[in-house]
Amino acid sequence: MTVRVLFLIAGFGLSLGAVGLGAHAEDASLLVVTIVGQAEVRKSPEADWGPARLRAAIAPGGAARTSAGRLSLRTAGGQTLRMDRGSAIEFVPADHAARVRLGEGSVWAAVAPLSPPGAHLSVETGPVVVSVREGGVGIAFASDGSVVIRVYHGSAECTGTSPDRPWSRALTDGQELSVSAAAQLGATSTFDRSTLEPWAIWNEDQDLAGGYRRVPAAH
């Protein structure tokens, strides 16, 4: 084998290594993909807060918050987290699916149908973790520490965070669940789609356009 061929092979290997490193870095980031109004991000635990910029990468331990605006974040697996006005999240390091901690406000988690478990999206807030398997799920964290979860389409698994009071509840299309700050569960119920707020209607339209919502089969 000639020296030239050896150099080519070595160079190719280095290129693959660089691609692998780049992919790994992206896997551990949330990307800012939509900004409407005022929003800020902290790209890492050590970074300062600054105005949100398109394609800004938020590393584990970083955070985002909105005031008079909305923000959409994309995971490496292609899922989307949309933040309503007055919301704050932290990107939580995890070994599997992307996970965020909702500190205040409301978010919408959109996961594409048939996504593998490693590409799911989890939202931790107050006394509950919501693991979105597919579809569009709204999670609202009230000022009193209570949480309301609504599955607009798709499915989600809700799990209590207290080791002393373990519980789990599966939700599907049109179902909602409320959890008090003291981790007291309400009954699973259905919500009235005819009274959806503009935030939910906008998100459902976004999900349909982005491939996160199954298109009803024609009859």
C-alpha positions in Angstrom: 0.0 0.0 0.0 1.5 3.3 -1.0 2.1 6.3 1.4 -0.5 8.3 -0.6 -3.2 5.7 0.0 -2.3 5.5 3.7 -2.7 9.3 4.0 -6.1 9.2 2.2 -7.3 6.5 4.5 -6.1 8.4 7.6 -7.7 11.6 6.3 -11.0 9.8 5.7 -10.9 8.4 9.2 -10.4 11.8 10.7 -13.3 13.2 8.7 -15.6 10.5 10.0 -14.4 11.2 13.5 -15.2 14.9 13.1 -18.7 14.0 11.7 -19.2 11.7 14.7 -18.2 14.4 17.2 -20.4 16.9 15.5 -23.4 14.6 15.6 -22.7 13.8 19.3 -22.6 17.5 20.1 -25.9 18.1 18.3 -27.5 15.1 20.1 -26.8 16.9 23.4 -28.5 20.2 22.4 -31.8 21.8 21.9 -31.9 24.1 18.9 -33.9 27.3 18.8 -36.1 27.1 15.6 -38.8 29.7 16.0 -38.9 33.0 17.9 -42.0 35.2 18.2 -41.6 38.3 20.4 -39.3 38.4 23.4 -37.4 35.3 24.6 -34.1 34.6 26.2 -31.8 31.6 26.4 -28.9 30.5 28.6 -26.8 28.2 26.4 -25.1 26.3 29.2 -25.0 26.3 33.0 -22.0 28.6 33.0 -23.4 31.0 30.4 -25.2 34.3 30.9 -28.8 34.9 29.8 -29.1 36.6 26.3 -31.6 37.2 23.6 -32.8 34.1 21.8 -31.3 33.7 18.3 -32.3 31.3 15.6 -30.2 28.1 15.5 -28.8 28.8 19.0 -27.8 25.5 20.7 -28.8 25.0 24.3 -26.6 22.4 26.1 -27.7 20.2 29.0 -28.1 22.4 32.0 -29.0 25.4 29.8 -32.3 27.1 29.9 -34.9 29.2 28.0 -37.6 31.6 29.1 -40.2 33.7 27.4 -41.8 37.0 28.5 -44.0 38.6 25.8 -43.2 36.0 23.2 -43.1 32.4 22.2 -40.2 30.0 21.5 -39.9 26.7 19.7 -37.0 24.3 20.4 -36.0 21.2 18.4 -34.5 18.1 19.9 -31.8 16.1 18.1 -34.4 13.4 17.5 -36.6 15.9 15.5 -39.2 16.5 18.2 -40.4 20.0 19.1 -41.1 21.8 22.4 -43.1 25.1 22.1 -43.1 27.5 24.9 -46.0 29.9 25.5 -45.7 33.4 26.9 -44.4 33.6 30.5 -42.8 30.2 30.5 -39.4 28.9 31.6 -37.6 25.6 31.0 -34.3 24.0 31.9 -32.7 21.3 29.6 -32.1 18.3 31.9 -29.2 16.0 31.2 -30.6 12.5 30.4 -29.2 9.2 29.2 -32.1 8.5 26.8 -35.0 10.7 25.5 -34.6 14.5 25.6 -36.0 15.9 28.9 -36.8 19.4 30.1 -37.9 20.8 33.4 -40.8 23.3 33.3 -40.4 25.9 36.0 -43.4 28.1 35.1 -46.0 28.6 32.4 -47.1 26.3 29.6 -45.4 24.2 27.0 -46.5 22.0 24.1 -44.5 18.8 23.4 -44.8 17.5 19.8 -43.5 14.0 19.0 -43.7 12.4 15.5 -45.8 9.2 15.1 -43.8 6.0 15.3 -40.8 7.6 16.9 -38.5 5.1 18.8 -38.3 5.4 22.6 -35.0 7.2 22.4 -36.5 10.0 20.4 -39.4 10.6 22.8 -39.7 13.9 24.8 -40.2 14.2 28.5 -41.3 17.2 30.5 -40.7 17.3 34.3 -42.8 19.8 36.3 -43.9 20.0 39.9 -44.8 16.5 41.1 -45.0 14.8 37.7 -43.0 13.7 34.7 -44.9 13.6 31.4 -43.3 11.3 28.8 -44.8 12.0 25.3 -44.7 9.0 23.1 -46.3 10.6 20.1 -48.6 13.5 19.1 -49.2 16.8 20.8 -49.4 17.3 24.6 -50.0 20.5 26.5 -48.5 20.9 30.0 -49.4 23.8 32.2 -47.7 24.6 35.5 -49.8 26.9 37.7 -48.5 29.4 40.2 -49.8 27.2 43.1 -47.7 24.3 41.9 -50.5 22.3 40.4 -50.2 20.8 36.9 -52.7 20.1 34.1 -51.8 17.7 31.3 -53.8 17.5 28.1 -53.3 15.0 25.3 -54.7 16.8 22.2 -53.6 13.9 19.9 -51.4 10.9 20.5 -50.4 9.5 23.9 -48.4 10.2 27.0 -47.4 8.5 30.2 -47.6 10.5 33.4 -45.5 9.4 36.4 -45.2 10.8 39.9 -41.8 12.1 41.0 -42.1 11.4 44.7 -40.6 8.0 45.6 -42.9 7.8 48.7 -46.1 8.0 46.5 -45.4 6.2 43.2 -48.1 6.3 40.6 -48.4 6.2 36.8 -51.2 7.1 34.5 -51.5 6.7 30.7 -53.4 9.3 28.7 -54.5 9.3 25.1 -56.5 11.5 22.6 -58.7 14.0 24.2 -57.9 13.1 27.8 -56.6 15.4 30.6 -55.2 14.9 34.1 -54.7 17.4 36.9 -52.1 16.9 39.7 -52.0 19.1 42.8 -48.8 20.5 44.2 -49.1 17.8 46.9 -49.2 15.1 44.2 -52.9 14.4 44.6 -54.3 13.0 41.4 -57.5 14.1 39.8 -59.6 11.7 37.8 -58.7 11.2 34.1 -61.3 13.1 32.1 -62.1 14.3 28.6 -62.0 18.0 27.6 -64.3 19.9 25.3 -62.5 20.5 21.9 -65.1 23.2 21.0 -63.7 25.5 23.6 -60.0 25.2 22.7 -57.9 28.4 23.3 -55.9 30.0 20.4 -52.7 28.6 21.9 -54.0 25.0 21.5 -55.5 25.7 18.0 -52.2 27.2 16.8 -50.2 24.2 18.1 -52.5 21.7 16.5 -52.1 23.5 13.2 -48.3 23.5 13.6 -48.4 19.8 14.4 -50.3 19.0 11.3 -48.0 21.0 9.1 -44.9 19.6 10.7 -45.8 15.9 10.6 -46.5 15.5 14.3 -50.2 14.8 13.9 -51.6 11.8 12.1 -53.9 12.7 9.2 -57.3 11.1 9.5 -57.8 8.4 6.9 -60.2 9.3 4.1 -63.4 7.3 3.9 
